[in-house]
Amino acid sequence: MYRVDPNKAIKDHTARAQAEGERVLWPAAEAIIAAPAERPVSGTVIAGVAQIVEAGLLAILGYGIYAAYVSPANDAVYVPVILATVLLANVLFNGARSHRVSAYRTVVSQIGRVLAAWLAVTVVLMSCVFLFKAGDYISRLWLVTWFLSGAAMQVVYRMLLRSLVEYLTVKGRLKRRTVIVGGGKDAALLIQQVETSAGKDIHLLGLFDDRDGERSPNEVAGYQKLGRVSDLIEFARRTPVDLVIVSMPLSAEKRVLDMLTRLWVLPVDIRLSTHMSQLKFTDAAYSYVGDLPVLDMADRPISDWNLFFKWIFDRVVALFALVLLSPLMLITAIAIKMESKGPIFFKQKRHGFNNELIEVFKFRSMYTDRTDANATKLVTKNDPRVTKVGRFIRKTSIDELPQLINVLKGELSIVGPRPHPLQAKADNKLYYEAVEGYFARHRVKPGITGWAQINGWRGETDTIEKIMQRVNHDLYYIEHWSILLDIYILFMTPVSLVAKNENAY
């Protein structure tokens, strides 16, 4: 719970925000932004890793007992039996709902479910040995020893897992940073339900609401109002927010639609609380925050395991590309230096994930005294600002290769919506003014190449139609993302550079 903190640290933070041109939010919101915030650990990833480790330990234990006590050795029988048994155990552990963060926090319930499932696995294995008359091939001593030692190992493992989860919970790493849109008595009831059933999983920061007075006081159930709904976009850009719960009745259709229209650009999960609704849906229609039924209005794209897979993909491809393309990059650097005076690299601020400012690297393609850091004027055909080397490297996108460094720094992805210069315009309008929902393309990390680029929408965007096409392709990519799509875009990029480069100058 946060309260307004008028101390010097908050004042200094507000002064810094003003100096950097950031919009100053309400004092309570600035206090939260100024406080250090840990990014949460995904409960889905923890459960997945826990399953892999548990299965590995059981398999190693089973094979170790077999190798130590069973003679003569018979890998052709024991190895398949061990692997099948471990697979069945994992299925039953999940069926018993023992691989959930909420289950890891318990002692009696967790251990009881695990031991019951392990006993069921052993009974199935013994029954198969009996039915298939495999007693001459499977040692009963091995089976009983594996069952008993496996049960003991799982008790120890689950207690260690519980300690880890409790540690992460205390540190706040398993709590989703959450804000509520709404206020008044309805929000107070929502807060009570969340704290009662999801207090260990949810870290409530405060509320945002456009209303004032008795309908929406500045403090609800001990939590402060942090600003208007329009302030939430800026707030979520400057401090981590994982979940937004909209506290509005379903009957207020216009207000709900207005909220979603404004909030869908955020890279967060958005849930509509049904605690005030008289309408009842089937259980399949709901998801839950603790015991609170909610309707899923928007999900953060590329999360949990998908985020991990994309992280691995980016690093592996970036390292491989840097090694493979280093001779080309060296030749390019020499050519730039030989043609004109100035630095080899050109650095430019652009919007990254969640509208955060990042500084991207490019090979310099313009004369040093004519560079345009803010891209207030787009590069056009035969632009006199561009060097001869610059024309070639821009046409072939070689100028983008230094952005592999940005990928390794975690600021860019290999594949994603291209980051645009801050002052880039189409038809004399800034991009975000020309296209409604423009910032929704920043719900994922920007990339060196993307779906729009391989479909011909690269280079100059001098008309609103061109930037709309690029944004529409970016949004399509976000909604349909998969590792296979990233691989396809990566392999199609060289093809598109040859076949669809008429707009690149």
C-alpha positions as CSV (number, residue, x, y, z in Angstrom):
1,M,0.0,0.0,0.0
2,Y,1.4,3.4,-1.0
3,R,0.6,6.8,0.5
4,V,1.8,10.2,-0.6
5,D,5.4,10.7,0.4
6,P,6.4,14.3,0.4
7,N,10.0,13.7,1.2
8,K,13.0,15.0,-0.7
9,A,13.4,11.8,-2.9
10,I,9.9,12.3,-4.3
11,K,10.5,16.0,-5.0
12,D,13.8,15.1,-6.7
13,H,12.1,12.5,-8.8
14,T,9.4,15.0,-9.8
15,A,12.0,17.6,-10.7
16,R,13.8,15.0,-12.9
17,A,10.6,14.1,-14.7
18,Q,10.0,17.8,-15.4
19,A,13.5,18.3,-16.6
20,E,13.3,15.4,-19.0
21,G,10.0,16.5,-20.5
22,E,7.9,13.8,-18.8
23,R,4.4,14.6,-17.7
24,V,4.3,14.9,-13.9
25,L,1.6,12.7,-12.5
26,W,-0.3,12.9,-9.2
27,P,2.0,12.9,-6.1
28,A,0.9,9.4,-5.1
29,A,1.7,8.0,-8.6
30,E,5.1,9.7,-8.6
31,A,5.8,8.2,-5.2
32,I,5.2,4.7,-6.6
33,I,7.3,5.4,-9.8
34,A,10.2,6.7,-7.6
35,A,10.2,3.5,-5.5
36,P,12.3,0.6,-6.8
37,A,10.2,-2.2,-8.4
38,E,11.2,-5.8,-9.1
39,R,9.9,-7.5,-12.2
40,P,7.8,-10.5,-11.2
41,V,8.8,-14.0,-11.9
42,S,6.3,-15.9,-14.0
43,G,4.4,-18.5,-12.0
44,T,3.9,-20.5,-15.2
45,V,7.6,-20.7,-15.8
46,I,8.3,-21.7,-12.2
47,A,5.8,-24.5,-12.4
48,G,7.3,-25.7,-15.7
49,V,10.8,-25.7,-14.4
50,A,9.7,-27.4,-11.2
51,Q,8.1,-30.2,-13.3
52,I,11.2,-30.7,-15.4
53,V,13.5,-30.9,-12.3
54,E,11.1,-33.2,-10.5
55,A,10.9,-35.6,-13.4
56,G,14.7,-35.5,-13.9
57,L,15.2,-36.4,-10.2
58,L,12.8,-39.3,-10.3
59,A,14.4,-40.7,-13.5
60,I,17.9,-40.3,-12.1
61,L,16.9,-42.0,-8.8
62,G,15.2,-44.9,-10.6
63,Y,18.1,-45.5,-12.9
64,G,20.6,-45.1,-10.1
65,I,18.9,-47.8,-8.0
66,Y,18.7,-50.1,-11.0
67,A,22.4,-49.6,-11.9
68,A,23.4,-50.2,-8.3
69,Y,21.3,-53.3,-7.4
70,V,20.0,-55.0,-10.5
71,S,22.3,-57.6,-12.2
72,P,22.6,-58.5,-14.9
73,A,21.9,-55.1,-16.5
74,N,19.0,-54.8,-18.8
75,D,18.7,-51.3,-20.1
76,A,16.3,-52.3,-22.9
77,V,13.7,-53.0,-20.3
78,Y,14.4,-50.7,-17.4
79,V,15.1,-47.4,-19.3
80,P,11.7,-47.5,-21.1
81,V,9.9,-48.5,-17.9
82,I,11.6,-45.6,-16.0
83,L,10.7,-43.0,-18.6
84,A,7.1,-44.2,-18.9
85,T,6.7,-44.2,-15.2
86,V,8.1,-40.7,-14.8
87,L,5.8,-39.4,-17.6
88,L,2.8,-41.0,-16.0
89,A,3.8,-39.5,-12.6
90,N,4.0,-36.0,-14.2
91,V,0.5,-36.4,-15.7
92,L,-0.9,-37.5,-12.3
93,F,0.9,-34.7,-10.4
94,N,-0.7,-32.2,-12.8
95,G,-4.0,-33.9,-12.5
96,A,-3.8,-33.6,-8.7
97,R,-3.2,-29.8,-9.3
98,S,0.1,-30.0,-7.3
99,H,2.1,-28.0,-9.9
100,R,0.7,-24.6,-9.2
101,V,2.3,-21.7,-7.2
102,S,-0.7,-21.8,-4.8
103,A,-0.1,-25.5,-4.2
104,Y,3.6,-25.0,-3.6
105,R,2.8,-22.7,-0.7
106,T,1.0,-25.4,1.2
107,V,2.5,-28.3,3.2
108,V,0.0,-31.0,4.1
109,S,-2.1,-30.5,1.0
110,Q,0.8,-30.5,-1.4
111,I,2.6,-33.5,0.2
112,G,-0.7,-35.4,0.4
113,R,-1.5,-34.9,-3.3
114,V,2.1,-35.8,-4.4
115,L,2.3,-38.9,-2.3
116,A,-1.2,-40.1,-3.4
117,A,-0.2,-39.6,-7.1
118,W,3.1,-41.4,-6.6
119,L,1.3,-44.3,-4.9
120,A,-1.1,-44.5,-7.8
121,V,1.8,-44.6,-10.3
122,T,3.4,-47.4,-8.3
123,V,0.2,-49.4,-8.2
124,V,-0.2,-49.0,-12.0
125,L,3.4,-50.1,-12.5
126,M,2.9,-53.2,-10.3
127,S,-0.3,-54.0,-12.0
128,C,1.3,-53.9,-15.4
129,V,4.1,-56.1,-14.2
130,F,1.5,-58.6,-13.0
131,L,-0.8,-58.5,-16.0
132,F,2.1,-58.8,-18.5
133,K,3.8,-61.4,-16.4
134,A,7.0,-59.4,-16.4
135,G,8.1,-60.4,-12.9
136,D,11.1,-62.1,-14.3
137,Y,12.3,-58.9,-16.0
138,I,11.4,-56.3,-13.3
139,S,13.0,-56.5,-9.9
140,R,10.5,-56.2,-7.1
141,L,13.2,-55.0,-4.8
142,W,14.1,-52.2,-7.3
143,L,10.4,-51.3,-7.6
144,V,9.8,-51.0,-3.8
145,T,13.1,-49.2,-3.2
146,W,12.3,-46.7,-6.0
147,F,8.8,-46.1,-4.6
148,L,10.0,-45.5,-1.0
149,S,13.1,-43.4,-1.9
150,G,11.1,-41.5,-4.5
151,A,8.4,-40.6,-1.9
152,A,11.1,-39.4,0.5
153,M,12.9,-37.4,-2.3
154,Q,9.6,-35.7,-3.3
155,V,8.9,-34.7,0.3
156,V,12.3,-33.0,0.6
157,Y,12.1,-31.5,-2.9
158,R,8.6,-30.1,-2.3
159,M,9.7,-28.5,1.0
160,L,12.7,-26.9,-0.8
161,L,10.3,-25.7,-3.5
162,R,8.0,-24.3,-0.9
163,S,10.8,-22.4,0.7
164,L,11.8,-20.9,-2.7
165,V,8.3,-19.8,-3.4
166,E,7.8,-18.3,0.0
167,Y,11.1,-16.4,-0.4
168,L,10.0,-15.1,-3.8
169,T,6.6,-14.1,-2.4
170,V,8.2,-12.2,0.5
171,K,10.4,-10.4,-2.0
172,G,7.4,-9.5,-4.1
173,R,8.7,-11.4,-7.2
174,L,5.6,-13.6,-7.4
175,K,3.1,-10.7,-7.0
176,R,1.6,-9.1,-10.1
177,R,1.7,-5.3,-9.9
178,T,-2.0,-4.4,-10.3
179,V,-4.1,-1.2,-10.6
180,I,-7.8,-0.9,-10.6
181,V,-9.8,1.3,-13.0
182,G,-12.8,2.6,-11.1
183,G,-13.6,3.9,-7.6
184,G,-16.2,4.2,-4.9
185,K,-18.0,1.4,-3.1
186,D,-17.7,-1.0,-6.0
187,A,-14.0,-0.7,-6.1
188,A,-13.9,-1.1,-2.3
189,L,-15.7,-4.4,-2.6
190,L,-13.4,-5.5,-5.4
191,I,-10.3,-4.7,-3.2
192,Q,-11.7,-6.7,-0.3
193,Q,-12.2,-9.8,-2.5
194,V,-8.8,-9.5,-4.1
195,E,-7.0,-9.1,-0.7
196,T,-8.9,-12.0,0.8
197,S,-8.3,-14.6,-1.9
198,A,-5.3,-13.3,-3.9
199,G,-3.3,-11.3,-1.3
200,K,-0.1,-13.4,-2.0
201,D,-0.4,-13.1,-5.7
202,I,-1.5,-9.5,-6.2
203,H,0.3,-6.3,-5.3
204,L,-2.3,-3.5,-5.5
205,L,-0.8,-0.2,-6.3
206,G,-3.9,2.0,-6.4
207,L,-6.8,3.2,-8.5
208,F,-7.4,5.4,-11.6
209,D,-10.7,7.0,-12.2
210,D,-12.1,9.9,-14.1
211,R,-14.8,10.6,-11.5
212,D,-14.5,12.8,-8.4
213,G,-16.3,13.4,-5.2
214,E,-18.4,10.8,-3.3
215,R,-18.6,8.5,-6.3
216,S,-14.8,8.3,-6.4
217,P,-13.0,9.6,-3.3
218,N,-9.2,10.0,-3.3
219,E,-8.8,6.9,-1.0
220,V,-10.7,3.6,-1.3
221,A,-10.2,0.8,1.2
222,G,-6.8,2.2,2.2
223,Y,-5.6,2.6,-1.4
224,Q,-5.1,6.0,-3.1
225,K,-6.4,7.3,-6.4
226,L,-3.3,7.7,-8.6
227,G,-4.9,9.9,-11.3
228,R,-7.2,9.9,-14.2
229,V,-7.5,6.9,-16.6
230,S,-5.5,9.0,-19.2
231,D,-2.7,9.1,-16.6
232,L,-2.5,5.3,-16.5
233,I,-0.8,5.1,-19.9
234,E,2.1,7.3,-18.7
235,F,2.2,5.6,-15.3
236,A,2.5,2.1,-16.9
237,R,5.3,3.4,-19.1
238,R,7.4,4.6,-16.1
239,T,6.8,1.8,-13.7
240,P,6.0,-1.9,-14.2
241,V,2.3,-2.8,-14.3
242,D,1.3,-6.4,-15.0
243,L,-2.5,-6.4,-14.5
244,V,-5.3,-3.9,-14.9
245,I,-8.7,-4.8,-13.3
246,V,-11.6,-2.7,-14.6
247,S,-14.2,-2.2,-11.9
248,M,-17.3,-1.4,-13.8
249,P,-20.7,-3.0,-14.3
250,L,-21.3,-4.8,-17.6
251,S,-24.4,-2.7,-18.0
252,A,-22.3,0.4,-18.4
253,E,-21.4,-0.7,-21.9
254,K,-20.3,2.7,-23.2
255,R,-18.0,3.3,-20.3
256,V,-16.5,-0.2,-20.5
257,L,-15.8,0.2,-24.2
258,D,-14.3,3.6,-23.7
259,M,-11.9,2.2,-21.1
260,L,-10.9,-0.7,-23.3
261,T,-10.3,1.6,-26.3
262,R,-7.9,3.7,-24.2
263,L,-6.2,0.9,-22.4
264,W,-5.6,-1.8,-25.1
265,V,-2.4,-0.1,-26.1
266,L,-0.8,-1.2,-22.8
267,P,1.4,-4.4,-22.7
268,V,-0.6,-5.7,-19.7
269,D,-3.4,-8.2,-18.9
270,I,-6.7,-6.4,-18.8
271,R,-9.6,-8.0,-16.8
272,L,-13.1,-6.9,-16.4
273,S,-14.4,-7.7,-12.9
274,T,-17.8,-9.4,-12.7
275,H,-18.3,-8.9,-9.0
276,M,-21.1,-6.3,-9.6
277,S,-22.8,-8.1,-12.5
278,Q,-26.1,-9.9,-12.2
279,L,-25.4,-11.8,-15.5
280,K,-24.1,-15.3,-15.1
281,F,-21.9,-17.0,-17.7
282,T,-20.6,-20.6,-18.0
283,D,-17.5,-21.3,-16.0
284,A,-15.5,-21.5,-19.2
285,A,-16.1,-17.8,-19.8
286,Y,-14.3,-16.8,-16.6
287,S,-10.8,-16.7,-15.5
288,Y,-9.9,-15.9,-11.9
289,V,-7.9,-13.5,-9.8
290,G,-7.8,-15.5,-6.6
291,D,-11.5,-16.4,-6.2
292,L,-12.7,-13.3,-8.1
293,P,-14.3,-14.2,-11.5
294,V,-13.1,-11.9,-14.3
295,L,-13.6,-11.7,-18.0
296,D,-10.4,-11.5,-20.1
297,M,-10.5,-8.4,-22.2
298,A,-6.8,-8.3,-23.3
299,D,-3.7,-10.4,-22.7
300,R,-0.1,-9.2,-22.6
301,P,1.4,-10.5,-25.8
302,I,4.4,-12.8,-25.6
303,S,4.5,-13.8,-22.0
304,D,5.6,-16.6,-19.7
305,W,7.4,-19.4,-21.7
306,N,6.9,-17.6,-25.0
307,L,8.9,-14.7,-23.6
308,F,11.7,-17.1,-22.6
309,F,11.8,-18.7,-26.0
310,K,11.9,-15.4,-27.8
311,W,14.7,-14.3,-25.4
312,I,16.7,-17.3,-26.4
313,F,15.9,-16.9,-30.1
314,D,17.1,-13.2,-30.0
315,R,20.4,-13.9,-28.3
316,V,21.3,-17.0,-30.3
317,V,20.5,-15.3,-33.7
318,A,22.2,-12.0,-32.7
319,L,25.4,-13.7,-31.6
320,F,25.5,-15.9,-34.7
321,A,24.8,-12.9,-37.0
322,L,27.5,-10.8,-35.4
323,V,30.1,-13.5,-35.9
324,L,28.9,-14.3,-39.5
325,L,28.5,-10.6,-40.6
326,S,31.5,-9.1,-38.8
327,P,33.6,-9.0,-42.1
328,L,30.8,-7.1,-43.9
329,M,30.4,-4.8,-40.9
330,L,34.2,-4.1,-40.9
331,I,34.2,-3.3,-44.6
332,T,31.2,-1.0,-44.2
333,A,32.9,0.8,-41.3
334,I,36.0,1.4,-43.4
335,A,34.0,2.6,-46.4
336,I,32.1,5.1,-44.2
337,K,35.3,6.5,-42.8
338,M,37.0,6.8,-46.1
339,E,34.1,8.7,-47.8
340,S,33.3,11.3,-45.2
341,K,34.5,12.7,-41.9
342,G,32.6,11.8,-38.7
343,P,31.8,8.8,-36.5
344,I,31.1,5.3,-38.0
345,F,27.9,4.9,-36.0
346,F,24.8,7.0,-35.7
347,K,22.8,6.9,-32.5
348,Q,19.2,7.9,-32.4
349,K,16.5,7.8,-29.7
350,R,13.4,5.8,-30.5
351,H,10.4,4.4,-28.8
352,G,11.0,0.9,-27.5
353,F,8.8,-1.6,-25.5
354,N,5.9,0.2,-23.7
355,N,7.0,3.5,-25.2
356,E,10.3,3.6,-23.3
357,L,13.0,5.6,-24.9
358,I,15.9,3.6,-26.2
359,E,19.0,4.6,-28.2
360,V,19.5,2.5,-31.3
361,F,22.7,2.1,-33.3
362,K,23.1,2.4,-37.0
363,F,25.9,2.8,-39.5
364,R,26.1,6.5,-40.4
365,S,24.6,7.0,-43.8
366,M,24.5,10.8,-43.9
367,Y,27.1,13.6,-43.9
368,T,27.9,14.4,-40.3
369,D,26.8,18.0,-40.6
370,R,23.4,17.0,-42.1
371,T,22.3,14.3,-39.8
372,D,18.8,14.5,-38.4
373,A,18.7,12.9,-34.9
374,N,14.9,13.5,-34.6
375,A,14.1,12.5,-38.1
376,T,12.0,15.6,-38.6
377,K,12.4,15.2,-42.3
378,L,12.2,11.8,-43.9
379,V,14.9,10.6,-46.2
380,T,13.7,10.8,-49.9
381,K,15.0,9.6,-53.2
382,N,18.3,11.2,-54.1
383,D,18.4,13.0,-50.8
384,P,21.5,15.2,-50.8
385,R,22.1,14.5,-47.1
386,V,22.9,10.8,-47.8
387,T,26.4,9.8,-48.8
388,K,27.1,7.4,-51.7
389,V,28.0,4.6,-49.2
390,G,24.9,5.6,-47.3
391,R,22.6,5.1,-50.2
392,F,23.9,1.6,-50.7
393,I,23.7,0.5,-47.1
394,R,20.3,2.0,-46.6
395,K,19.0,0.3,-49.8
396,T,20.3,-3.1,-48.6
397,S,19.6,-2.4,-44.8
398,I,23.2,-2.9,-44.0
399,D,23.0,0.3,-42.0
400,E,20.7,-1.6,-39.5
401,L,23.3,-4.3,-38.6
402,P,24.7,-2.5,-35.5
403,Q,21.3,-2.9,-33.9
404,L,22.4,-6.5,-33.2
405,I,24.2,-4.8,-30.3
406,N,20.8,-3.4,-29.1
407,V,19.4,-7.0,-29.3
408,L,22.2,-8.3,-27.0
409,K,21.5,-5.4,-24.6
410,G,17.8,-6.5,-24.5
411,E,16.4,-3.3,-26.0
412,L,15.4,-4.8,-29.4
413,S,14.4,-8.2,-30.7
414,I,15.5,-9.7,-34.0
415,V,11.9,-9.7,-35.2
416,G,9.2,-7.2,-34.2
417,P,7.7,-3.8,-35.2
418,R,10.4,-1.5,-36.4
419,P,11.2,1.3,-33.9
420,H,10.4,4.7,-35.4
421,P,12.2,8.0,-34.9
422,L,10.4,10.2,-32.3
423,Q,9.5,13.1,-34.7
424,A,8.8,11.0,-37.8
425,K,5.8,12.3,-39.8
426,A,3.5,11.2,-42.5
427,D,1.7,13.9,-44.5
428,N,3.0,16.4,-41.9
429,K,1.4,14.5,-39.0
430,L,3.4,12.7,-36.3
431,Y,2.8,9.0,-36.6
432,Y,0.8,8.7,-33.4
433,E,-1.4,11.5,-34.5
434,A,-2.0,10.0,-38.0
435,V,-2.9,6.5,-36.8
436,E,-5.4,5.7,-34.0
437,G,-4.0,3.1,-31.6
438,Y,-0.5,3.6,-33.0
439,F,1.2,3.0,-29.6
440,A,-0.4,-0.5,-29.5
441,R,2.6,-1.6,-31.7
442,H,4.8,-1.0,-28.6
443,R,3.2,-3.8,-26.6
444,V,6.2,-5.9,-27.7
445,K,9.9,-5.1,-28.1
446,P,10.6,-3.5,-31.5
447,G,12.7,-5.5,-33.9
448,I,15.4,-5.2,-36.6
449,T,13.1,-6.7,-39.1
450,G,9.4,-7.4,-39.1
451,W,6.2,-8.6,-40.8
452,A,5.6,-5.1,-42.3
453,Q,9.1,-5.1,-43.8
454,I,8.9,-8.5,-45.6
455,N,5.6,-7.4,-47.0
456,G,7.0,-4.4,-48.7
457,W,6.2,-1.7,-46.1
458,R,9.8,-0.5,-45.4
459,G,11.5,2.7,-46.2
460,E,9.8,6.1,-46.7
461,T,6.4,6.6,-45.1
462,D,5.4,9.9,-46.6
463,T,1.7,9.2,-46.6
464,I,-0.8,8.3,-44.0
465,E,-1.8,5.2,-46.0
466,K,1.8,3.9,-45.8
467,I,2.1,4.3,-42.1
468,M,-1.3,2.8,-41.6
469,Q,-0.3,-0.2,-43.6
470,R,2.9,-0.6,-41.5
471,V,1.0,-0.3,-38.2
472,N,-1.7,-2.8,-39.4
473,H,1.0,-5.3,-40.3
474,D,2.7,-4.7,-36.9
475,L,-0.5,-5.4,-35.0
476,Y,-1.1,-8.5,-37.1
477,Y,2.3,-9.7,-36.1
478,I,1.6,-9.1,-32.4
479,E,-1.7,-10.9,-32.4
480,H,-0.3,-13.9,-34.4
481,W,3.1,-14.2,-32.9
482,S,4.9,-17.5,-32.7
483,I,8.5,-18.7,-32.9
484,L,7.8,-20.2,-36.3
485,L,6.5,-16.8,-37.5
486,D,9.7,-15.2,-36.3
487,I,11.8,-17.8,-38.1
488,Y,9.8,-17.3,-41.3
489,I,10.2,-13.5,-41.1
490,L,13.9,-13.9,-40.5
491,F,14.4,-16.2,-43.6
492,M,12.2,-14.0,-45.8
493,T,14.0,-10.8,-44.9
494,P,16.9,-11.3,-47.4
495,V,14.3,-12.1,-50.1
496,S,12.3,-9.0,-49.4
497,L,15.4,-6.8,-49.5
498,V,15.9,-7.9,-53.1
499,A,12.3,-8.1,-54.3
500,K,10.6,-5.2,-52.3
501,N,13.1,-2.4,-51.7
502,E,11.6,0.3,-54.0
503,N,10.7,2.5,-51.0
504,A,14.1,2.3,-49.3
505,Y,16.3,5.3,-49.9
